[in-house]
Amino acid sequence: MLKKQLAEYLHRYHHGAENAVTSKELEHTFCVSGKELRDIVNSLRREGIPIASDQSGYPADHPSYEKPY
């Protein structure tokens, strides 16, 4: 359930590098630790959900990507 919520949140509010969200903000929003967040993001990536990451945070990776769930 949390995976779906995170994927939808990133898709809706953080599409593209200019809209990246920090790990700390996601940890606070979803009440998870940094490790839990990284584990969820990695799981979504393995399922084919394109989520990028860099020093600015996590953006949903591709602007033409359809709704994840």
QUISUL-V821431 format. One line per field, one symbol per residue. ss: DSSP state (a for helix, b for strand, c for the rest). Layout:
ss: ???
//
This chain:
ss: caaaaaaaaaaaacbcaaacbcaaaaaaaacccaaaaaaaaaaaaaccccbccbccbbcbccccccccc
//
